[in-house]
């Protein structure tokens, strides 16, 4: 039995999992040269090339693809050992990404209760309105309100929501007549380009669908900026209730034509794999799923 191959195989699996030597080193807590040395050691002991190296990424050879399932089981076993040893005192960082509004309205209120249970688990929160590469940015968990189409990722729904029309009381006070479905397109709008391709607003009421391009509109690519501009009285916006319910309670926003609504959306927890999940991340995912209805 070649026990000396176990560590290099775990390193090999980590390189494939993370996409390059540097990220594998960070995952394992070793240097990039040490990762390279372990891969070279494994290839020499097997007399085959396992990885094709490029400047920014790696790809598997046929031999590497055949070995990968065994290497993944070695890495998984090592992670399981760590989990067993730290089960009663999980610790370490979890890197989470979400938009600013999801962080503020949904995630932030849940962190304190989790931290009281697991004080040695810390968070690295990456707030961005861009759909960043999870592997490239070493993200453990993404929280996204969108249609999820990433392959090789697990998507767990946490809540459903719906776009609806909102405005600030100040904006409504500037109008000479009440808003109706007939004059809706002539109001000023704030359009989120990710959700409204071709600057087209689509709202529904029962079997009816109203689709139009506003005569006056501003375009934003940030959900947070969309919310801010609507609150500031810039115009109407189709907003997600989960993100603005506190603004409704404070009277900063009011519903407009509440019988009309936009698309339904689902918020997902997104993470790379059901396997090789550190105990701290598994605990956090379970906590978010258990508390999903406690909004």
C-alpha positions in Angstrom: 0.0 0.0 0.0 1.4 3.4 -1.1 0.6 5.5 2.0 2.9 8.2 0.7 0.5 8.9 -2.1 -2.4 9.9 0.1 -1.4 13.4 0.8 -0.5 14.1 -2.9 -3.9 12.7 -3.9 -5.7 15.0 -1.5 -3.7 18.0 -2.9 -4.5 16.9 -6.5 -8.3 16.8 -5.7 -8.0 20.3 -4.1 -6.3 21.7 -7.2 -9.2 20.4 -9.4 -11.8 21.6 -6.9 -10.4 25.1 -6.7 -9.2 25.5 -10.3 -5.5 26.4 -9.7 -2.5 25.8 -7.4 -2.8 29.1 -5.5 -6.4 28.6 -4.4 -5.7 24.9 -3.6 -2.8 26.1 -1.3 -5.1 28.5 0.5 -7.7 25.8 0.9 -5.2 23.4 2.4 -3.1 25.9 4.3 0.1 25.3 2.3 2.2 27.3 -0.1 1.8 27.2 -3.9 5.2 25.7 -4.3 4.2 23.0 -1.9 1.1 22.2 -3.9 3.2 22.0 -7.1 5.7 19.7 -5.4 2.9 17.4 -4.3 1.4 17.2 -7.7 4.9 16.5 -9.2 5.5 13.8 -6.6 2.2 12.1 -7.4 2.8 12.2 -11.2 6.3 10.8 -10.8 5.1 8.0 -8.6 2.4 7.0 -11.1 4.5 7.7 -14.2 1.7 9.7 -15.8 0.7 13.3 -16.3 -2.5 14.2 -14.4 -2.9 17.9 -15.1 -2.3 20.2 -18.0 -1.1 23.5 -16.6 -1.8 26.9 -18.1 -1.1 30.4 -16.8 -4.4 30.8 -15.1 -6.1 27.4 -14.8 -5.6 23.7 -15.0 -7.3 20.9 -16.9 -7.3 17.2 -16.5 -5.7 14.6 -18.7 -7.4 11.3 -19.3 -5.4 9.7 -16.6 -6.2 12.6 -14.2 -9.9 12.2 -14.9 -9.7 8.5 -14.0 -7.8 9.2 -10.8 -10.0 12.1 -9.7 -12.8 10.1 -8.0 -10.3 8.3 -5.8 -8.5 11.5 -5.0 -11.8 13.2 -4.1 -12.6 10.4 -1.6 -9.2 11.0 0.0 -9.8 14.7 0.4 -13.3 14.1 1.6 -12.0 11.7 4.3 -9.6 14.3 5.5 -12.3 16.9 5.7 -14.5 14.4 7.6 -11.7 13.8 10.1 -11.5 17.6 10.7 -15.2 17.7 11.1 -15.2 14.9 13.7 -12.5 16.6 15.7 -14.1 20.0 15.6 -17.8 18.9 15.8 -18.2 20.3 19.3 -16.3 23.5 18.6 -16.6 24.4 14.9 -14.5 27.3 13.9 -13.0 29.2 10.9 -14.2 31.6 8.2 -17.1 31.4 5.8 -16.9 33.5 2.7 -20.4 34.6 1.6 -21.5 36.8 -1.3 -24.8 38.5 -1.9 -26.2 41.9 -3.1 -26.1 44.7 -0.5 -29.9 44.6 -0.2 -30.1 40.9 0.5 -27.2 41.2 3.0 -29.0 44.0 4.9 -32.6 42.8 4.7 -32.3 39.1 5.0 -28.8 37.8 6.0 -27.6 40.4 8.6 -30.5 39.9 11.0 -29.7 36.1 11.1 -26.0 36.3 11.8 -26.2 37.3 15.5 -28.2 34.3 16.6 -25.9 31.9 14.6 -22.8 33.5 16.2 -24.3 33.1 19.7 -24.4 29.3 18.9 -21.0 29.2 17.2 -18.8 32.1 18.3 -15.6 30.7 16.7 -17.2 30.8 13.2 -16.4 34.1 11.4 -17.7 35.6 8.2 -16.0 37.3 5.2 -19.0 39.1 3.5 -18.5 40.0 -0.1 -21.3 42.5 -1.1 -21.6 43.0 -4.8 -24.4 43.4 -7.4 -22.3 41.5 -10.0 -22.6 37.8 -10.5 -19.0 36.9 -9.6 -17.3 33.6 -10.3 -17.6 31.5 -7.1 -14.5 29.4 -7.6 -12.4 32.3 -8.9 -13.3 34.4 -5.8 -13.1 31.4 -3.3 -16.7 31.9 -2.3 -18.2 29.3 0.1 -21.8 30.3 -0.3 -23.7 32.7 -2.6 -27.2 34.1 -1.9 -28.8 35.0 -5.2 -32.2 36.1 -6.3 -32.3 34.8 -9.8 -32.8 31.9 -12.1 -29.9 29.6 -11.2 -28.2 28.0 -14.2 -24.7 27.3 -12.9 -23.7 23.7 -13.5 -21.8 21.8 -10.8 -23.4 23.9 -8.1 -26.0 23.0 -5.5 -29.0 25.4 -5.4 -31.3 25.4 -2.3 -34.3 27.7 -2.4 -34.8 29.8 0.8 -37.7 32.1 -0.1 -40.0 33.0 -3.0 -40.8 36.6 -3.7 -42.5 38.7 -6.4 -41.8 42.0 -8.1 -44.4 44.7 -7.4 -44.7 48.4 -8.2 -43.6 50.9 -5.5 -43.1 54.6 -5.2 -42.3 57.2 -2.5 -45.0 59.4 -1.1 -43.0 62.4 -2.3 -43.0 61.2 -5.9 -46.8 60.5 -5.8 -47.4 64.1 -4.5 -45.8 65.5 -7.6 -48.3 63.9 -9.9 -51.3 65.8 -11.2 -53.6 62.8 -11.3 -53.7 59.3 -9.7 -51.7 56.5 -11.4 -53.8 54.1 -13.4 -52.9 51.2 -15.7 -53.7 53.5 -18.6 -51.1 56.2 -17.6 -48.6 53.8 -16.0 -46.2 54.0 -19.0 -46.1 57.8 -18.9 -44.8 57.9 -15.3 -41.1 58.2 -14.7 -39.5 54.8 -13.9 -36.2 53.4 -12.5 -35.4 50.3 -14.5 -33.1 47.5 -13.3 -31.4 46.3 -16.5 -30.8 42.7 -15.2 -34.6 42.2 -14.7 -36.0 44.3 -17.5 -34.3 43.4 -20.8 -34.9 46.0 -23.5 -36.0 48.5 -20.8 -39.4 46.8 -20.9 -41.7 46.8 -17.9 -44.0 43.7 -17.6 -46.7 43.5 -15.0 -49.6 41.1 -14.6 -53.1 41.0 -13.1 -54.8 37.6 -13.3 -54.8 36.7 -17.0 -54.0 40.2 -18.1 -50.4 41.2 -19.0 -49.3 44.8 -19.5 -46.0 45.3 -21.3 -44.5 48.7 -22.1 -41.4 50.7 -22.4 -41.7 53.8 -20.2 -41.6 57.2 -21.9 -39.2 58.4 -19.3 -36.8 56.2 -17.3 -33.4 55.9 -15.6 -31.4 52.7 -16.0 -29.4 51.1 -13.1 -27.5 47.9 -12.8 -27.7 47.7 -9.0 -30.7 46.6 -7.0 -29.5 48.7 -4.0 -29.4 51.8 -6.2 -32.8 51.0 -7.6 -34.2 51.0 -4.1 -32.4 54.2 -3.2 -33.7 56.1 -6.2 -37.3 55.0 -5.7 -37.1 56.0 -2.0 -35.6 59.4 -3.1 -38.7 60.1 -5.2 -37.0 59.7 -8.6 -39.9 57.6 -10.0 -41.6 54.2 -9.9 -39.8 50.9 -9.6 -40.5 47.2 -9.6 -39.0 46.0 -6.3 -38.7 42.8 -4.4 -40.9 42.9 -1.3 -38.3 41.1 0.9 -35.8 43.9 0.2 -38.2 46.8 0.9 -40.6 45.7 3.6 -38.8 47.8 6.2 -39.2 50.8 4.0 -42.9 50.1 3.7 -43.2 49.9 7.5 -41.3 53.2 7.8 -43.6 54.9 5.3 -40.8 55.6 2.9 -42.4 53.6 0.2 -46.0 52.7 -0.7 -47.5 50.1 -3.1 -48.7 51.4 -6.5 -51.6 49.5 -8.2 -51.1 46.5 -5.8 -53.3 44.3 -7.9 -50.6 44.3 -10.6 -47.3 42.5 -10.0 -44.2 41.5 -11.9 -42.3 38.2 -12.2 -42.0 35.8 -9.4 -38.5 35.2 -8.1 -36.7 32.7 -5.9 -33.8 33.3 -3.6 -31.2 30.5 -3.5 -28.3 29.4 -1.5 -25.7 28.4 -4.0 -22.5 26.4 -3.1 -20.1 24.3 -5.2 -20.8 20.7 -4.0 -22.7 18.5 -1.6 -19.4 16.8 -0.9 -16.3 18.3 0.8 -18.4 20.8 2.8 -16.6 21.8 6.0 -18.7 21.4 9.1 -18.9 25.1 9.7 -20.4 25.7 6.3 -22.8 22.8 6.6 -24.0 24.2 10.0 -24.6 27.6 8.5 -26.5 26.3 5.5 -28.7 24.2 7.7 -29.3 27.2 10.0 -30.4 29.4 7.0 -32.7 26.7 5.7 -34.3 26.2 9.1 -34.8 29.9 9.6 -35.9 30.6 6.0 -39.5 31.4 7.0 -38.4 33.6 9.9 -38.1 36.7 7.8 
